[in-house]
Amino acid sequence: MCGIAGFIGNKLPDLKSVCTRMVSTLHHRGPDFSDVWLDSKSGVALGHSRLSILDLSMAGHQPMKSKCGQFVITFNGEIYNHLEIRKDINISNYGESWNGHSDTETLLMAISIWGIKKTIQRCVGMFAFALWDIKEKRLYLARDRMGEKPLYYGMQGKAFLFSSELKALKAHPEFQGTINRDTLCLLLRHNTVSNPYSIYQGISKLQPGYILTFNPENKDIRVDSYWSMKNVVESALKNPFKGTEQQALLELEGVLSSSISNQMISDLPLGAFLSGGIDSSTIVSLMQLQSTNKIKTFSIGFNVKGYDEAIHAKDVAKYLDTDHTELYVSSTEALDAIPLLAEMYDEPFSDSSQIPTYLVSKLAKQKVAVSLSGDGGDELFGGYNRHVWLNSIWKKSRHIPLFFRSLIHYAITSLSPIYWNHFFQVCSSVFPARYRVSQPGDKMYKLAKVIAAESPEAMYRNMVSHWSNPESIVLGASEPETLLTDSSVLPDLSDIENRMMFLDTITYLTDDILTKVDRASMSVSLETRVPMLDHRVIEFAWSIPLSMKIKNGQGKWLLRQLLYKYVPKKLIDRPKMGFGVPIDNWLRGPLREWAENLLEPSKLQQEGFFNVSAVRKKWDEHISKKRDWQYQLWDILMFQAWLDNNK
């Protein structure tokens, strides 16, 4: 894994020093080697900071020039099937030989022969790269299908800039850094700035599955899709899987095992994150099945009831006989990570599970250079509670007049989540097992948010929103349209469950989950890989019927059947637990002074981004335990911390 950066358009006298400064900000993404390549006549500078995983020799260093001399690339990521592509190329037919065994060299040769779009469509991997065509004077940017690897770009002054992270853009003299109040609304709604936007005006994220072409002569920017989730789903609807459940199980095991096999290729030590949940346990089970050595697994534990998954991970690791490392983190150690977040995430980001994700990445880095993750299983196989419950709630509540549903909403939220947690604890013995969930107070509040909605779509939007009306909080802002609000991105899906899974995949997974994992892991120079997001796994998952995903009120049915082949049910079947930390209590305790400083009324007033009275009202209600506003407040606090870090 690596960091890339560069620019084109203004013929600065010090191209090399500017690009070198940009690349130096990405040292954490690639501490092994860095370099820049220049086309001074065209004002082009490409920079690369390398984390060596495949081909540790000089033959894998970048930026790299093609053998034909036409292309130069700076590449971040892994092409897992690059050896197969090498066989298809048969380089001897071109009177050439390979310099080394890096996937970057394979990619360059394939582009020279087949062109960019055809090459990328044949690639299985995660990547973001910039390619300069010396002959045609064109710059190309490309990003993998699901957006595992980040890529920012935009015109700033006379220069077109790009980089893996915003901090590299800030090192360019033309960077303007004007905060976009409209996209700040997206942070407050979704705890992340949704693609294709960024927190800065004039800077965008390249959308997953797209190729960008920049013409320096007329400053024209064109973006074209080479793969889309909508096309995948529409194709699956036309050609659904028609086999039995047993045949589907065998097919899933085959395609997922193949993905894992490809992603276990590394010239450095490799392991996996293990939470003890369905997704990570499935990945580790199939990894261990294919390995002659014990797979190294890692988990983080907290001595806080409702937040500790380490005990479950330990049981699974013991059963699978992995080389397991666990670390129980004190509140103090977790809190020590908070001052690092603004620099680590580079753009305001407020999913509080960023803290344990960073801690488990830091733990894994002590023993491995690459770690596989189970992310993606929820979105593909119906694993979130909303996938299972929302349609049922709608069917049961839609006949109740909206007025009365609003009263139910008020009744639930008039009591604090702490009260509801206590109530469920007292009554747990009389509730059926399926209603015994972790953090029930939080679940009750989510129920309150959806029960007063006018439609299933409105229910879903309420569930994935923190602040329900960000425009009333961000001064002078107008919330922009996103993939979540653009009906044209939706394929024709009759089931609300499938619509939710689709939207979760193209929004929450890309904008939140993958962003969180990338920044946390790369901050400690750890490469993460996500086998569930091999596009062939995605295509298969969408071909199977909904009944193989959600059955008898339980999500991820087919994935569970696969896991049960290797791990006993009793180690797996339990209420879903988020990978979180008790931010609600911390804000009332050890984080209170820190938060008070960031939310000080005169400070908020002077900075001029937020409706001060509305923010302070949430803070006062939270501190008094009248309400639980941890998510809304964490959005504001992470922006405030980021703002302080970037002044």
C-alpha positions as CSV (number, residue, x, y, z in Angstrom):
1,M,0.0,0.0,0.0
2,C,1.2,3.5,-0.8
3,G,0.5,7.1,-1.0
4,I,0.3,9.0,-4.3
5,A,0.2,12.7,-5.1
6,G,1.0,15.1,-8.0
7,F,-0.2,18.0,-10.1
8,I,-0.3,19.4,-13.6
9,G,-0.9,22.8,-15.1
10,N,1.3,25.4,-13.6
11,K,5.0,25.3,-14.7
12,L,6.5,26.1,-11.4
13,P,10.3,26.5,-11.3
14,D,10.5,24.1,-8.4
15,L,8.3,21.3,-9.5
16,K,10.4,18.7,-7.8
17,S,10.5,20.4,-4.4
18,V,6.8,21.1,-4.4
19,C,5.9,17.5,-5.3
20,T,8.4,16.2,-2.8
21,R,6.7,18.2,-0.1
22,M,3.4,16.8,-1.1
23,V,4.7,13.2,-1.0
24,S,6.4,13.7,2.4
25,T,3.0,14.3,4.0
26,L,2.1,10.7,3.0
27,H,5.1,9.1,4.7
28,H,2.8,7.0,7.0
29,R,1.2,5.4,3.9
30,G,4.5,4.4,2.4
31,P,7.6,4.7,4.7
32,D,9.9,2.4,2.7
33,F,10.7,4.6,-0.3
34,S,9.6,7.8,-2.0
35,D,10.3,9.5,-5.3
36,V,8.9,11.9,-7.9
37,W,8.9,12.0,-11.7
38,L,8.7,15.2,-13.7
39,D,7.7,16.3,-17.2
40,S,8.9,19.9,-16.8
41,K,7.8,20.9,-20.3
42,S,4.2,20.0,-19.5
43,G,4.3,21.0,-15.9
44,V,3.6,17.5,-14.7
45,A,4.8,16.1,-11.4
46,L,4.0,12.6,-10.1
47,G,4.9,11.5,-6.6
48,H,4.9,8.2,-4.8
49,S,5.5,7.0,-1.2
50,R,5.9,3.3,-1.1
51,L,4.9,0.6,1.4
52,S,6.6,-2.5,0.0
53,I,4.4,-5.6,0.0
54,L,5.0,-7.3,-3.3
55,D,8.5,-7.2,-4.9
56,L,10.5,-5.5,-2.3
57,S,13.3,-4.8,-4.7
58,M,14.1,-1.6,-6.7
59,A,12.1,-3.2,-9.6
60,G,8.9,-2.3,-7.7
61,H,9.8,1.4,-7.1
62,Q,7.6,4.2,-8.4
63,P,6.7,6.3,-10.2
64,M,7.3,3.7,-12.9
65,K,7.6,4.2,-16.6
66,S,6.3,1.8,-19.1
67,K,8.6,-0.2,-21.4
68,C,7.1,1.5,-24.4
69,G,8.0,4.8,-22.9
70,Q,4.6,6.3,-23.4
71,F,3.2,6.0,-19.8
72,V,4.3,6.9,-16.3
73,I,2.2,5.7,-13.3
74,T,2.0,6.3,-9.6
75,F,-0.1,3.5,-8.1
76,N,-1.6,2.7,-4.7
77,G,-3.1,-0.7,-4.0
78,E,-2.9,-4.3,-5.0
79,I,-3.9,-6.2,-8.2
80,Y,-4.5,-9.7,-6.8
81,N,-4.7,-11.4,-10.2
82,H,-1.7,-9.7,-11.8
83,L,0.1,-13.0,-12.3
84,E,-2.8,-14.3,-14.4
85,I,-2.7,-11.1,-16.4
86,R,1.0,-11.6,-17.0
87,K,0.2,-15.0,-18.4
88,D,-2.4,-13.5,-20.7
89,I,0.0,-10.9,-21.9
90,N,2.9,-13.3,-22.8
91,I,5.5,-10.6,-22.8
92,S,7.9,-12.6,-25.0
93,N,5.6,-11.9,-27.9
94,Y,6.6,-8.3,-27.6
95,G,10.3,-8.9,-27.5
96,E,10.4,-7.9,-23.8
97,S,11.0,-9.4,-20.4
98,W,9.8,-8.5,-16.9
99,N,12.1,-6.5,-14.7
100,G,10.6,-7.8,-11.4
101,H,7.3,-9.3,-10.1
102,S,5.4,-6.2,-9.0
103,D,1.8,-5.7,-9.9
104,T,2.5,-2.2,-10.9
105,E,4.8,-3.4,-13.8
106,T,2.0,-5.8,-14.8
107,L,-0.6,-3.0,-14.8
108,L,1.6,-0.7,-16.9
109,M,2.3,-3.3,-19.6
110,A,-1.4,-4.3,-19.8
111,I,-2.4,-0.6,-20.2
112,S,0.2,-0.3,-23.0
113,I,-1.3,-3.2,-24.8
114,W,-5.1,-3.1,-24.0
115,G,-5.7,0.5,-22.9
116,I,-6.8,1.7,-19.5
117,K,-10.5,0.8,-19.4
118,K,-10.1,-2.8,-20.7
119,T,-7.1,-3.4,-18.4
120,I,-9.0,-2.2,-15.2
121,Q,-12.0,-4.3,-16.1
122,R,-9.7,-7.3,-16.1
123,C,-8.1,-6.4,-12.8
124,V,-9.2,-7.9,-9.5
125,G,-8.0,-5.6,-6.7
126,M,-8.1,-2.4,-4.8
127,F,-6.4,0.6,-6.2
128,A,-6.1,4.3,-6.9
129,F,-3.6,5.5,-9.5
130,A,-2.6,8.4,-11.7
131,L,-1.2,7.8,-15.2
132,W,0.4,10.4,-17.4
133,D,0.3,9.7,-21.2
134,I,3.5,11.4,-22.4
135,K,2.5,11.1,-26.1
136,E,-1.1,12.3,-25.9
137,K,-0.5,14.7,-23.0
138,R,-3.4,13.4,-20.9
139,L,-3.6,12.6,-17.2
140,Y,-5.8,9.7,-16.1
141,L,-7.0,9.0,-12.6
142,A,-8.7,5.7,-11.7
143,R,-10.2,4.2,-8.5
144,D,-11.2,0.6,-7.7
145,R,-14.8,-0.6,-8.0
146,M,-15.8,-0.2,-4.3
147,G,-13.5,2.7,-3.3
148,E,-11.2,0.8,-1.0
149,K,-8.4,3.2,-1.8
150,P,-8.9,7.0,-1.6
151,L,-8.3,9.6,-4.3
152,Y,-8.9,13.3,-4.1
153,Y,-8.6,15.7,-7.0
154,G,-9.5,19.2,-8.2
155,M,-8.5,22.5,-9.8
156,Q,-6.8,25.0,-7.4
157,G,-5.8,28.2,-9.1
158,K,-4.0,27.2,-12.3
159,A,-3.1,23.7,-11.1
160,F,-4.9,20.4,-11.2
161,L,-4.0,18.5,-8.0
162,F,-4.5,14.9,-6.9
163,S,-3.5,12.8,-3.9
164,S,-4.4,9.9,-1.6
165,E,-5.1,12.3,1.3
166,L,-6.0,16.0,1.6
167,K,-2.9,16.8,3.6
168,A,-0.8,16.3,0.4
169,L,-2.9,18.8,-1.5
170,K,-2.3,21.4,1.3
171,A,1.4,21.2,0.6
172,H,0.9,22.7,-2.9
173,P,1.2,26.5,-3.1
174,E,-2.0,26.9,-5.2
175,F,-4.2,25.1,-2.6
176,Q,-6.9,27.4,-1.4
177,G,-8.6,25.4,1.4
178,T,-12.0,27.1,1.5
179,I,-14.3,25.0,3.7
180,N,-17.5,24.0,2.0
181,R,-20.4,24.6,4.4
182,D,-22.7,22.6,2.2
183,T,-20.7,19.4,2.6
184,L,-20.3,20.1,6.3
185,C,-24.1,19.3,6.4
186,L,-23.2,15.8,5.1
187,L,-20.8,15.3,8.0
188,L,-23.6,16.1,10.4
189,R,-26.1,13.8,8.7
190,H,-23.8,10.8,8.0
191,N,-20.7,11.3,10.2
192,T,-18.6,11.5,7.0
193,V,-18.4,13.7,3.9
194,S,-20.1,11.7,1.2
195,N,-18.5,11.1,-2.1
196,P,-18.0,12.8,-4.6
197,Y,-17.7,15.8,-2.3
198,S,-14.9,16.8,0.1
199,I,-14.8,19.3,3.0
200,Y,-13.1,21.8,0.7
201,Q,-14.6,23.8,-2.2
202,G,-13.2,22.7,-5.6
203,I,-11.8,19.4,-4.3
204,S,-13.7,16.1,-5.0
205,K,-13.3,12.4,-4.4
206,L,-13.1,10.3,-7.5
207,Q,-16.1,8.0,-7.3
208,P,-15.5,4.2,-7.1
209,G,-15.5,2.5,-10.5
210,Y,-14.6,5.6,-12.4
211,I,-11.8,6.8,-14.6
212,L,-11.1,10.5,-14.9
213,T,-9.4,12.1,-17.9
214,F,-7.8,15.6,-17.5
215,N,-6.8,17.6,-20.6
216,P,-4.2,20.2,-19.6
217,E,-4.7,22.2,-22.7
218,N,-8.3,23.2,-22.1
219,K,-8.6,22.1,-18.4
220,D,-11.4,19.7,-19.3
221,I,-12.2,17.1,-16.7
222,R,-14.2,14.0,-17.9
223,V,-15.2,11.1,-15.7
224,D,-16.4,7.8,-17.1
225,S,-17.7,4.6,-15.3
226,Y,-16.0,1.3,-16.1
227,W,-18.1,-0.7,-13.5
228,S,-21.2,0.1,-11.4
229,M,-23.2,-1.5,-8.7
230,K,-26.4,-0.6,-10.5
231,N,-25.3,-2.6,-13.5
232,V,-24.3,-5.5,-11.3
233,V,-27.7,-5.6,-9.7
234,E,-29.6,-5.1,-12.9
235,S,-27.6,-8.0,-14.5
236,A,-28.4,-10.2,-11.4
237,L,-32.1,-9.5,-11.7
238,K,-32.0,-10.7,-15.3
239,N,-29.8,-13.7,-14.6
240,P,-30.6,-14.8,-11.0
241,F,-29.0,-17.8,-9.3
242,K,-31.4,-20.7,-9.9
243,G,-29.7,-23.4,-7.9
244,T,-30.6,-24.9,-4.5
245,E,-29.5,-23.6,-1.2
246,Q,-26.8,-26.3,-1.0
247,Q,-25.6,-25.3,-4.5
248,A,-25.5,-21.6,-3.4
249,L,-23.5,-22.6,-0.3
250,L,-20.9,-24.4,-2.4
251,E,-20.8,-21.5,-4.9
252,L,-20.3,-19.0,-2.1
253,E,-17.5,-21.0,-0.5
254,G,-15.8,-21.3,-3.9
255,V,-15.9,-17.7,-4.8
256,L,-15.0,-16.4,-1.4
257,S,-12.2,-19.0,-0.9
258,S,-10.7,-17.9,-4.3
259,S,-10.8,-14.2,-3.2
260,I,-9.1,-15.0,0.1
261,S,-6.5,-17.1,-1.7
262,N,-5.6,-14.2,-4.0
263,Q,-5.5,-11.8,-1.1
264,M,-3.2,-13.9,1.0
265,I,-0.3,-13.3,-1.5
266,S,2.4,-11.2,0.2
267,D,6.1,-11.0,0.5
268,L,5.7,-9.9,4.2
269,P,3.9,-11.4,7.2
270,L,0.1,-11.5,6.9
271,G,-2.8,-11.8,9.4
272,A,-6.4,-10.9,10.0
273,F,-8.6,-8.8,12.2
274,L,-10.9,-11.1,14.3
275,S,-13.9,-9.7,16.2
276,G,-15.6,-13.1,16.7
277,G,-18.5,-12.0,14.5
278,I,-19.8,-13.8,11.4
279,D,-17.8,-11.9,8.8
280,S,-14.4,-11.9,10.3
281,S,-14.8,-15.5,11.6
282,T,-15.7,-16.6,8.1
283,I,-12.7,-14.9,6.6
284,V,-10.3,-16.4,9.2
285,S,-11.9,-19.9,8.9
286,L,-11.2,-19.9,5.2
287,M,-7.8,-18.5,5.6
288,Q,-6.8,-21.1,8.1
289,L,-8.2,-23.8,5.8
290,Q,-5.8,-22.7,3.1
291,S,-2.7,-22.2,5.3
292,T,-0.2,-24.7,6.6
293,N,0.8,-22.3,9.4
294,K,-1.4,-20.7,12.1
295,I,-3.0,-17.5,10.9
296,K,-2.1,-14.5,13.0
297,T,-5.3,-12.9,14.3
298,F,-5.9,-9.8,16.3
299,S,-8.6,-8.3,18.5
300,I,-9.1,-5.4,20.9
301,G,-11.1,-5.7,24.1
302,F,-12.7,-3.1,26.4
303,N,-13.6,-3.7,30.0
304,V,-16.9,-2.1,29.4
305,K,-20.1,-4.1,29.3
306,G,-21.8,-4.1,25.9
307,Y,-18.6,-3.0,24.1
308,D,-16.3,-6.0,24.5
309,E,-16.1,-8.5,21.6
310,A,-12.6,-9.8,22.5
311,I,-14.0,-12.7,24.6
312,H,-15.9,-14.0,21.5
313,A,-12.9,-13.5,19.3
314,K,-10.8,-15.5,21.7
315,D,-13.2,-18.4,21.7
316,V,-13.3,-18.5,17.9
317,A,-9.5,-18.2,17.6
318,K,-9.1,-21.0,20.1
319,Y,-11.4,-23.3,18.1
320,L,-9.7,-22.5,14.8
321,D,-6.3,-22.7,16.5
322,T,-5.0,-19.4,15.2
323,D,-2.0,-17.5,16.5
324,H,-4.2,-15.0,18.4
325,T,-3.2,-11.7,19.9
326,E,-5.6,-9.7,22.0
327,L,-5.2,-6.5,23.8
328,Y,-7.5,-5.2,26.5
329,V,-7.4,-1.4,26.2
330,S,-8.1,0.8,29.2
331,S,-10.3,3.9,28.8
332,T,-7.2,6.0,29.3
333,E,-5.4,4.3,26.3
334,A,-8.5,4.7,24.1
335,L,-8.8,8.3,25.1
336,D,-5.1,8.9,24.3
337,A,-6.0,8.1,20.6
338,I,-8.5,11.0,20.3
339,P,-6.0,13.8,19.8
340,L,-4.6,11.9,16.9
341,L,-7.9,11.5,15.0
342,A,-8.0,14.9,13.3
343,E,-4.6,14.4,11.7
344,M,-5.2,10.7,11.0
345,Y,-8.5,11.1,9.2
346,D,-7.4,14.3,7.4
347,E,-11.0,15.2,6.6
348,P,-13.7,15.6,9.3
349,F,-14.9,12.0,10.2
350,S,-17.0,11.1,13.2
351,D,-17.7,7.4,13.3
352,S,-16.5,6.7,16.8
353,S,-15.5,3.2,15.9
354,Q,-12.5,4.9,14.3
355,I,-10.9,4.6,17.8
356,P,-10.9,0.8,18.2
357,T,-10.1,0.4,14.5
358,Y,-7.0,2.5,15.0
359,L,-6.0,0.5,18.1
360,V,-6.5,-2.9,16.5
361,S,-4.5,-1.7,13.5
362,K,-1.7,-0.6,15.8
363,L,-1.7,-3.9,17.5
364,A,-1.6,-5.9,14.2
365,K,1.2,-3.8,12.9
366,Q,3.5,-5.1,15.6
367,K,3.5,-8.6,14.0
368,V,2.3,-8.3,10.4
369,A,2.4,-5.9,7.4
370,V,-0.9,-7.0,5.9
371,S,-4.2,-7.8,7.6
372,L,-7.4,-9.1,6.1
373,S,-10.8,-7.7,7.2
374,G,-14.4,-9.0,7.2
375,D,-16.0,-5.8,6.0
376,G,-18.7,-6.0,3.4
377,G,-20.6,-9.0,4.7
378,D,-23.4,-6.9,6.2
379,E,-24.1,-4.9,3.1
380,L,-24.0,-7.9,0.8
381,F,-25.9,-10.5,2.8
382,G,-28.4,-8.4,4.9
383,G,-26.5,-8.2,8.2
384,Y,-27.6,-5.0,9.7
385,N,-30.6,-4.9,12.1
386,R,-32.4,-2.5,9.8
387,H,-32.3,-5.1,7.0
388,V,-34.2,-7.5,9.1
389,W,-36.5,-5.2,11.1
390,L,-37.4,-2.2,9.1
391,N,-39.8,-3.8,6.7
392,S,-41.5,-5.6,9.5
393,I,-41.8,-2.4,11.5
394,W,-43.3,-0.7,8.5
395,K,-45.9,-3.4,7.8
396,K,-47.0,-3.3,11.5
397,S,-47.0,0.5,11.9
398,R,-48.2,1.8,8.5
399,H,-51.9,1.3,9.5
400,I,-51.4,3.4,12.6
401,P,-52.1,7.1,11.9
402,L,-49.0,9.2,11.7
403,F,-50.2,11.4,14.6
404,F,-50.2,8.4,16.9
405,R,-46.9,7.1,15.7
406,S,-45.5,10.6,16.5
407,L,-46.8,10.2,20.0
408,I,-45.0,6.9,20.3
409,H,-41.8,8.6,19.1
410,Y,-42.2,11.2,21.8
411,A,-42.9,8.6,24.5
412,I,-39.8,6.7,23.7
413,T,-37.5,9.7,23.5
414,S,-38.8,11.3,26.6
415,L,-36.9,8.6,28.6
416,S,-33.1,8.4,28.3
417,P,-31.4,5.4,26.7
418,I,-29.9,4.8,30.2
419,Y,-33.4,4.2,31.5
420,W,-34.2,1.9,28.6
421,N,-31.0,-0.1,29.2
422,H,-32.0,-0.6,32.8
423,F,-35.6,-1.5,31.8
424,F,-34.4,-4.2,29.4
425,Q,-31.9,-5.5,31.9
426,V,-34.5,-6.0,34.5
427,C,-37.0,-7.6,32.1
428,S,-34.4,-9.6,30.0
429,S,-35.5,-12.9,31.5
430,V,-39.0,-12.6,30.1
431,F,-38.0,-11.5,26.6
432,P,-37.4,-14.0,23.8
433,A,-33.7,-14.4,22.9
434,R,-34.1,-12.6,19.6
435,Y,-35.1,-9.4,21.5
436,R,-32.1,-9.5,23.8
437,V,-29.8,-7.0,22.0
438,S,-26.7,-5.1,23.1
439,Q,-27.3,-1.4,24.0
440,P,-31.1,-1.7,23.9
441,G,-31.5,2.0,24.8
442,D,-29.8,2.9,21.6
443,K,-32.0,0.5,19.7
444,M,-35.1,2.1,21.2
445,Y,-34.0,5.5,20.0
446,K,-33.5,4.1,16.5
447,L,-37.0,2.6,16.6
448,A,-38.3,6.0,17.6
449,K,-36.6,7.7,14.7
450,V,-38.2,5.4,12.1
451,I,-41.7,4.7,13.6
452,A,-42.9,8.2,12.8
453,A,-41.7,8.1,9.2
454,E,-44.2,8.4,6.3
455,S,-42.6,5.6,4.1
456,P,-40.0,2.8,4.2
457,E,-37.6,5.2,2.3
458,A,-38.1,7.9,4.9
459,M,-37.6,5.3,7.7
460,Y,-34.3,4.2,6.1
461,R,-33.1,7.8,5.7
462,N,-34.0,8.5,9.4
463,M,-32.0,5.5,10.5
464,V,-28.8,6.5,8.6
465,S,-29.0,10.2,9.7
466,H,-27.5,11.8,12.8
467,W,-28.8,15.3,12.6
468,S,-32.2,15.2,10.9
469,N,-31.9,18.8,9.6
470,P,-28.3,19.8,9.2
471,E,-29.2,23.0,7.4
472,S,-30.6,24.3,10.7
473,I,-27.2,23.7,12.4
474,V,-24.7,24.8,9.7
475,L,-25.0,28.5,9.1
476,G,-25.4,29.6,5.5
477,A,-25.5,26.0,4.2
478,S,-27.6,24.1,1.7
479,E,-27.3,20.3,2.0
480,P,-26.3,18.9,-1.4
481,E,-27.8,15.9,-3.2
482,T,-26.0,12.6,-2.6
483,L,-26.3,9.0,-3.9
484,L,-28.7,8.5,-1.1
485,T,-31.2,11.1,-2.3
486,D,-30.7,10.6,-6.1
487,S,-33.3,8.2,-7.2
488,S,-31.7,7.7,-10.6
489,V,-28.9,5.6,-9.0
490,L,-31.4,3.0,-7.8
491,P,-32.0,-0.2,-9.8
492,D,-35.6,-1.5,-10.0
493,L,-35.7,-3.4,-6.7
494,S,-39.1,-4.4,-5.3
495,D,-37.9,-5.3,-1.8
496,I,-37.1,-2.6,0.7
497,E,-34.4,-4.9,2.2
498,N,-32.6,-5.1,-1.2
499,R,-32.9,-1.3,-1.6
500,M,-31.4,-0.8,1.8
501,M,-28.5,-3.2,1.1
502,F,-27.8,-1.5,-2.2
503,L,-27.8,2.0,-0.7
504,D,-25.7,0.9,2.2
505,T,-23.1,-0.6,-0.2
506,I,-22.7,2.5,-2.4
507,T,-22.8,5.0,0.5
508,Y,-22.2,3.7,4.1
509,L,-19.7,1.1,3.0
510,T,-17.6,3.3,0.8
511,D,-17.9,6.6,2.6
512,D,-17.7,5.4,6.2
513,I,-16.5,1.8,6.7
514,L,-13.7,1.8,4.0
515,T,-12.6,5.3,4.9
516,K,-12.4,4.4,8.5
517,V,-10.3,1.2,7.9
518,D,-8.0,2.9,5.3
519,R,-7.0,5.9,7.4
520,A,-6.7,4.0,10.7
521,S,-4.6,1.2,9.2
522,M,-2.4,3.4,7.0
523,S,-1.7,5.7,9.9
524,V,0.5,2.9,11.2
525,S,1.6,1.7,7.7
526,L,-0.5,-1.5,7.8
527,E,-2.1,-2.7,4.6
528,T,-5.7,-4.0,4.9
529,R,-7.5,-6.2,2.4
530,V,-11.2,-6.9,2.1
531,P,-12.0,-10.3,0.5
532,M,-15.8,-9.8,0.6
533,L,-15.3,-6.9,-1.9
534,D,-13.8,-8.9,-4.7
535,H,-16.3,-7.9,-7.4
536,R,-17.0,-11.6,-8.2
537,V,-18.2,-12.1,-4.6
538,I,-20.3,-9.0,-5.0
539,E,-21.8,-10.2,-8.2
540,F,-22.6,-13.6,-6.8
541,A,-24.1,-12.1,-3.6
542,W,-26.5,-10.1,-5.7
543,S,-27.5,-13.0,-7.8
544,I,-28.9,-15.1,-5.0
545,P,-32.5,-14.5,-3.8
546,L,-33.3,-12.4,-0.7
547,S,-34.6,-15.6,1.0
548,M,-31.1,-16.9,1.2
549,K,-29.9,-13.7,2.9
550,I,-32.7,-13.0,5.4
551,K,-34.6,-16.0,6.8
552,N,-36.8,-16.5,9.8
553,G,-36.0,-13.0,11.1
554,Q,-32.2,-13.5,10.8
555,G,-29.8,-11.9,8.5
556,K,-26.8,-13.3,6.6
557,W,-28.4,-16.7,6.5
558,L,-26.2,-18.2,3.7
559,L,-23.0,-16.7,5.2
560,R,-23.9,-18.3,8.5
561,Q,-24.3,-21.7,6.9
562,L,-20.9,-21.4,5.4
563,L,-19.4,-20.4,8.8
564,Y,-21.2,-23.2,10.6
565,K,-19.2,-25.7,8.6
566,Y,-16.1,-24.6,10.4
567,V,-17.2,-23.0,13.7
568,P,-20.0,-24.2,16.1
569,K,-23.2,-22.2,16.2
570,K,-22.8,-21.6,19.9
571,L,-19.7,-19.6,19.4
572,I,-21.4,-17.4,16.8
573,D,-25.1,-17.0,17.4
574,R,-25.5,-13.9,19.6
575,P,-26.9,-10.4,19.3
576,K,-25.0,-8.2,16.8
577,M,-22.6,-5.9,18.5
578,G,-21.1,-2.8,16.9
579,F,-17.4,-2.1,17.0
580,G,-17.7,0.9,19.3
581,V,-16.6,2.7,22.4
582,P,-18.8,4.4,25.2
583,I,-18.5,7.9,23.8
584,D,-21.8,8.8,25.6
585,N,-20.3,8.2,29.0
586,W,-16.9,9.6,28.1
587,L,-18.4,12.9,27.1
588,R,-19.9,13.1,30.6
589,G,-16.7,12.1,32.3
590,P,-13.0,12.0,31.1
591,L,-13.8,13.9,27.8
592,R,-16.0,16.6,29.3
593,E,-13.3,19.2,29.7
594,W,-11.9,18.6,26.2
595,A,-15.4,18.8,24.7
596,E,-16.3,21.9,26.7
597,N,-13.3,23.7,25.3
598,L,-14.3,22.8,21.7
599,L,-17.9,23.7,22.3
600,E,-17.3,26.9,24.2
601,P,-20.0,29.4,23.0
602,S,-17.7,32.3,22.2
603,K,-15.4,30.0,20.2
604,L,-18.3,28.6,18.2
605,Q,-19.6,32.1,17.7
606,Q,-16.3,33.4,16.5
607,E,-15.7,30.5,14.1
608,G,-19.2,31.0,12.6
609,F,-20.0,27.6,11.3
610,F,-22.7,26.4,13.7
611,N,-26.0,27.5,15.3
612,V,-24.5,28.0,18.7
613,S,-27.8,27.8,20.7
614,A,-28.8,24.5,19.0
615,V,-25.4,22.9,19.6
616,R,-25.3,24.0,23.2
617,K,-28.8,22.7,23.9
618,K,-27.8,19.3,22.7
619,W,-24.7,19.5,24.9
620,D,-26.6,20.5,28.0
621,E,-29.2,17.8,27.6
622,H,-26.5,15.2,27.1
623,I,-24.5,16.2,30.2
624,S,-27.6,16.2,32.3
625,K,-28.5,12.7,31.0
626,K,-31.8,14.0,29.9
627,R,-31.0,12.8,26.4
628,D,-28.3,10.8,24.6
629,W,-26.8,13.0,21.9
630,Q,-23.4,11.2,21.6
631,Y,-23.6,10.8,17.8
632,Q,-24.7,14.3,17.0
633,L,-22.2,15.8,19.4
634,W,-19.3,13.6,18.1
635,D,-20.0,15.0,14.6
636,I,-19.6,18.6,15.9
637,L,-16.6,17.7,18.1
638,M,-14.7,15.9,15.3
639,F,-15.2,18.9,13.0
640,Q,-14.1,21.3,15.8
641,A,-11.0,19.2,16.5
642,W,-10.2,19.0,12.8
643,L,-10.7,22.8,12.4
644,D,-8.2,23.4,15.3
645,N,-5.7,21.0,13.7
646,N,-5.9,22.8,10.4
647,K,-5.7,26.4,11.5
